[in-house]
């Protein structure tokens, strides 16, 4: 089995079987007809302020020694339960977060004779049998009620994990006798809709939870999501609870989708079009990858990016419809922990200062992000898995708990509950608390309009404004110290800047401020006297069309044999192909060692390789980045070494490859057809 096919098959198995998360082919209706049901404005407004703490229940904290699964995927004790979360609420509250998300807590009933793999899967909760009962290995309905009530008294929303596209084969009926219809993975829609509407409403009315994280949201059609969202809104308005301020409030009713793909697929299978929303919030996987590629490496060891890489990802939010509220995270239960990525990239070990400073830089970006954010348990203390960095072979990693998609499910380290933090862990935790507290106090951070001021290989600078609250966020993307000269007119500042953390004041001199940044340091500067900023000086005219033979879209195809013996394709995460070899993406030989294919492309950022159907040969751009209109060296590709190409505008593009006479790769270009 070739590497790419092996990767795709393994990803599907892992995503569907172990975690219920992955980049599978979308199953939403191609042309859904959706009666308009707008996003709830109150939910949208309140969700911007969310600072969520994600908990993988079975791996978190053992609060009741009499229960627990005792097995599972990952390296933890596998004894986590609801009581362990209750025991940790003081710690969670101390972080300055205002919500918790629990992975599925519904009962998964063992089938007669099932093997240890099924036992492990049951522990994740992602393939439930009884959607209307709490898993007794996690606790009781009374414990669940106590957890929600105690969280609410601490000012913490509670979100459950909703798996509305698949279930265990022995699923049981709802209290009113409904069942999902069709296969177990995925189920059939719209036939299964009444069952999952009952699930969505039941736990809001029974426990007064505040909403749902939506597993593998692409399995559910947009029209069904709209119906479930309306059900959640109505259920939330039907009940109340008393919050930490003594106010009687309705559950929030927030819903956030997991669609592990690029912006266009998230639109297609989650958000839906302008004016007819399917869902209103989805995790920002595209920016998450840019975040780790800037401050560490991604799971395929690719990194070394700078501030411009972050800015490009944030600018791509323009592809989303107006109702979209992306939710950014640094990690989750299916991703490798940031600390392990630092080690995988041979960047830093936990004994190194830079290990902790890079954590602070990455976490500061979350704090400055417009929209909801999610912190995975352990990230606040720089957690990592000992002796894990390199990828472990697939045939042994599941047994060892070291597969990339579940290695982050390590035992929870809660100060005063399951462990005593060391000095560096305490320092990072204090920094996170400071970030979250500052974010809560400044609407400019969580709800502000973003204006990018500087983005290069050394630094990223944003101006954030909400009404009269204006904050400048700066973060270094290099380990070198630097002095930044920021123009007052560009910042829109007529007075001093005040560092929100240190209190240091910066005065304008000769029309600019001089700001010192240490390596991977972040600063949040309050603009005391905001004025209208000048135009973003980083804006540039787009050059999308190249020059020369490689940029021509009408080169005739020739019959002679070229230097490459097998047909090649542009294979990537395009919405029309999803890493499959499609005929409309097959290169044709144009002579002179040139291969080309013209394709109508969407605007967006895409990852790809140029490969034969058996992935031998396969090629990628040198540096793994391709800019429209620019000729870039072509090199041999391999698993995970994908080219990233950002196409700012939709239109017809020509993809071009050239080779040497002996068949060795030469150059690649993508160019917009004029």
Secondary structure in CASP SS format (residue, H / E / C, confidence):
PFRMAT SS
TARGET T0000
AUTHOR 0000-0000-0000
METHOD secondary structure of the structure
MODEL  1
X C 1.00
X C 1.00
X H 1.00
X H 1.00
X H 1.00
X H 1.00
X H 1.00
X H 1.00
X H 1.00
X H 1.00
X H 1.00
X H 1.00
X H 1.00
X H 1.00
X H 1.00
X H 1.00
X H 1.00
X H 1.00
X H 1.00
X C 1.00
X C 1.00
X C 1.00
X C 1.00
X C 1.00
X C 1.00
X C 1.00
X C 1.00
X C 1.00
X C 1.00
X C 1.00
X C 1.00
X C 1.00
X C 1.00
X C 1.00
X C 1.00
X C 1.00
X C 1.00
X C 1.00
X C 1.00
X C 1.00
X H 1.00
X H 1.00
X H 1.00
X H 1.00
X H 1.00
X H 1.00
X H 1.00
X C 1.00
X C 1.00
X C 1.00
X E 1.00
X E 1.00
X E 1.00
X E 1.00
X E 1.00
X C 1.00
X H 1.00
X H 1.00
X H 1.00
X C 1.00
X C 1.00
X C 1.00
X C 1.00
X C 1.00
X C 1.00
X C 1.00
X C 1.00
X C 1.00
X C 1.00
X C 1.00
X C 1.00
X C 1.00
X C 1.00
X C 1.00
X C 1.00
X C 1.00
X C 1.00
X C 1.00
X C 1.00
X C 1.00
X C 1.00
X H 1.00
X H 1.00
X H 1.00
X H 1.00
X H 1.00
X H 1.00
X C 1.00
X H 1.00
X H 1.00
X H 1.00
X H 1.00
X H 1.00
X H 1.00
X C 1.00
X C 1.00
X C 1.00
X C 1.00
X E 1.00
X E 1.00
X E 1.00
X E 1.00
X C 1.00
X C 1.00
X C 1.00
X E 1.00
X E 1.00
X C 1.00
X C 1.00
X C 1.00
X C 1.00
X C 1.00
X C 1.00
X C 1.00
X C 1.00
X H 1.00
X H 1.00
X H 1.00
X H 1.00
X H 1.00
X H 1.00
X H 1.00
X H 1.00
X H 1.00
X C 1.00
X C 1.00
X C 1.00
X C 1.00
X C 1.00
X E 1.00
X E 1.00
X E 1.00
X E 1.00
X E 1.00
X C 1.00
X C 1.00
X C 1.00
X C 1.00
X C 1.00
X C 1.00
X H 1.00
X H 1.00
X H 1.00
X H 1.00
X H 1.00
X H 1.00
X H 1.00
X H 1.00
X H 1.00
X H 1.00
X H 1.00
X H 1.00
X H 1.00
X C 1.00
X C 1.00
X C 1.00
X E 1.00
X E 1.00
X E 1.00
X E 1.00
X E 1.00
X E 1.00
X C 1.00
X C 1.00
X C 1.00
X E 1.00
X C 1.00
X C 1.00
X C 1.00
X C 1.00
X C 1.00
X C 1.00
X C 1.00
X C 1.00
X C 1.00
X C 1.00
X C 1.00
X C 1.00
X C 1.00
X C 1.00
X C 1.00
X C 1.00
X C 1.00
X C 1.00
X E 1.00
X C 1.00
X C 1.00
X C 1.00
X C 1.00
X C 1.00
X C 1.00
X C 1.00
X H 1.00
X H 1.00
X H 1.00
X H 1.00
X H 1.00
X H 1.00
X H 1.00
X H 1.00
X H 1.00
X H 1.00
X H 1.00
X H 1.00
X H 1.00
X H 1.00
X H 1.00
X C 1.00
X C 1.00
X C 1.00
X E 1.00
X E 1.00
X E 1.00
X E 1.00
X C 1.00
X C 1.00
X H 1.00
X H 1.00
X H 1.00
X C 1.00
X C 1.00
X H 1.00
X H 1.00
X H 1.00
X H 1.00
X H 1.00
X H 1.00
X H 1.00
X H 1.00
X H 1.00
X H 1.00
X H 1.00
X H 1.00
X H 1.00
X H 1.00
X H 1.00
X H 1.00
X C 1.00
X C 1.00
X C 1.00
X E 1.00
X E 1.00
X C 1.00
X C 1.00
X C 1.00
X C 1.00
X C 1.00
X E 1.00
X E 1.00
X C 1.00
X C 1.00
X C 1.00
X C 1.00
X E 1.00
X E 1.00
X E 1.00
X E 1.00
X C 1.00
X C 1.00
X C 1.00
X C 1.00
X C 1.00
X H 1.00
X H 1.00
X H 1.00
X H 1.00
X H 1.00
X H 1.00
X H 1.00
X H 1.00
X H 1.00
X C 1.00
X C 1.00
X C 1.00
X C 1.00
X C 1.00
X C 1.00
X C 1.00
X C 1.00
X C 1.00
X C 1.00
X E 1.00
X E 1.00
X C 1.00
X H 1.00
X H 1.00
X H 1.00
X H 1.00
X H 1.00
X H 1.00
X H 1.00
X H 1.00
X H 1.00
X H 1.00
X H 1.00
X C 1.00
X E 1.00
X C 1.00
X C 1.00
X C 1.00
X C 1.00
X C 1.00
X E 1.00
X C 1.00
X C 1.00
X C 1.00
X H 1.00
X H 1.00
X H 1.00
X H 1.00
X H 1.00
X H 1.00
X H 1.00
X H 1.00
X H 1.00
X H 1.00
X H 1.00
X H 1.00
X H 1.00
X C 1.00
X C 1.00
X C 1.00
X C 1.00
X C 1.00
X C 1.00
X C 1.00
X E 1.00
X E 1.00
X E 1.00
X C 1.00
X C 1.00
X C 1.00
X C 1.00
X C 1.00
X C 1.00
X C 1.00
X C 1.00
X H 1.00
X H 1.00
X H 1.00
X H 1.00
X H 1.00
X H 1.00
X H 1.00
X C 1.00
X C 1.00
X C 1.00
X C 1.00
X C 1.00
X C 1.00
X C 1.00
X C 1.00
X H 1.00
X H 1.00
X H 1.00
X H 1.00
X H 1.00
X H 1.00
X H 1.00
X H 1.00
X H 1.00
X H 1.00
X H 1.00
X H 1.00
X H 1.00
X H 1.00
X H 1.00
X C 1.00
X C 1.00
X C 1.00
X C 1.00
X C 1.00
X E 1.00
X E 1.00
X E 1.00
X E 1.00
X C 1.00
X C 1.00
X H 1.00
X H 1.00
X H 1.00
X C 1.00
X C 1.00
X C 1.00
X C 1.00
X C 1.00
X C 1.00
X C 1.00
X C 1.00
X C 1.00
X C 1.00
X C 1.00
X C 1.00
X H 1.00
X H 1.00
X H 1.00
X H 1.00
X H 1.00
X H 1.00
X H 1.00
X C 1.00
X C 1.00
X C 1.00
X C 1.00
X C 1.00
X C 1.00
X C 1.00
X C 1.00
X C 1.00
X C 1.00
X C 1.00
X C 1.00
X C 1.00
X C 1.00
X E 1.00
X C 1.00
X C 1.00
X C 1.00
X E 1.00
X C 1.00
X C 1.00
X C 1.00
X H 1.00
X H 1.00
X H 1.00
X H 1.00
X H 1.00
X H 1.00
X H 1.00
X H 1.00
X H 1.00
X H 1.00
X H 1.00
X H 1.00
X H 1.00
X H 1.00
X H 1.00
X H 1.00
X H 1.00
X H 1.00
X H 1.00
X C 1.00
X H 1.00
X H 1.00
X H 1.00
X H 1.00
X H 1.00
X C 1.00
X E 1.00
X E 1.00
X E 1.00
X E 1.00
X E 1.00
X E 1.00
X E 1.00
X C 1.00
X C 1.00
X C 1.00
X E 1.00
X E 1.00
X E 1.00
X E 1.00
X E 1.00
X E 1.00
X E 1.00
X E 1.00
X C 1.00
X C 1.00
X E 1.00
X E 1.00
X E 1.00
X E 1.00
X E 1.00
X E 1.00
X E 1.00
X E 1.00
X C 1.00
X C 1.00
X C 1.00
X C 1.00
X C 1.00
X E 1.00
X E 1.00
X E 1.00
X E 1.00
X E 1.00
X E 1.00
X H 1.00
X H 1.00
X H 1.00
X H 1.00
X C 1.00
X E 1.00
X C 1.00
X C 1.00
X C 1.00
X E 1.00
X E 1.00
X E 1.00
X C 1.00
X C 1.00
X C 1.00
X C 1.00
X C 1.00
X E 1.00
X E 1.00
X C 1.00
X C 1.00
X E 1.00
X C 1.00
X C 1.00
X E 1.00
X E 1.00
X E 1.00
X E 1.00
X E 1.00
X E 1.00
X C 1.00
X C 1.00
X C 1.00
X C 1.00
X E 1.00
X E 1.00
X E 1.00
X E 1.00
X E 1.00
X E 1.00
X C 1.00
X C 1.00
X E 1.00
X C 1.00
X C 1.00
X C 1.00
X C 1.00
X C 1.00
X C 1.00
X C 1.00
X C 1.00
X C 1.00
X C 1.00
X C 1.00
X C 1.00
X C 1.00
X C 1.00
X C 1.00
X C 1.00
X C 1.00
X C 1.00
X H 1.00
X H 1.00
X H 1.00
X C 1.00
X C 1.00
X C 1.00
X C 1.00
X C 1.00
X C 1.00
X C 1.00
X C 1.00
X C 1.00
X C 1.00
X C 1.00
X C 1.00
X C 1.00
X C 1.00
X C 1.00
X C 1.00
X C 1.00
X E 1.00
X E 1.00
X E 1.00
X E 1.00
X C 1.00
X C 1.00
X C 1.00
X C 1.00
X C 1.00
X C 1.00
X C 1.00
X C 1.00
X C 1.00
X C 1.00
X H 1.00
X H 1.00
X H 1.00
X E 1.00
X C 1.00
X E 1.00
X E 1.00
X E 1.00
X E 1.00
X C 1.00
X C 1.00
X E 1.00
X E 1.00
X E 1.00
X E 1.00
X E 1.00
X E 1.00
X E 1.00
X E 1.00
X C 1.00
X C 1.00
X E 1.00
X E 1.00
X E 1.00
X E 1.00
X E 1.00
X E 1.00
X E 1.00
X E 1.00
X C 1.00
X C 1.00
X C 1.00
X C 1.00
X C 1.00
X C 1.00
X E 1.00
X E 1.00
X E 1.00
X E 1.00
X H 1.00
X H 1.00
X H 1.00
X E 1.00
X E 1.00
X E 1.00
X C 1.00
X C 1.00
X C 1.00
X C 1.00
X E 1.00
X E 1.00
X E 1.00
X E 1.00
X E 1.00
X C 1.00
X C 1.00
X C 1.00
X C 1.00
X C 1.00
X C 1.00
X E 1.00
X E 1.00
X E 1.00
X E 1.00
X E 1.00
X C 1.00
X C 1.00
X C 1.00
X E 1.00
X E 1.00
X E 1.00
X E 1.00
X E 1.00
X E 1.00
X E 1.00
X E 1.00
X E 1.00
X C 1.00
X C 1.00
X C 1.00
X C 1.00
X C 1.00
X E 1.00
X E 1.00
X E 1.00
X E 1.00
X E 1.00
X E 1.00
X E 1.00
X E 1.00
X C 1.00
X C 1.00
END
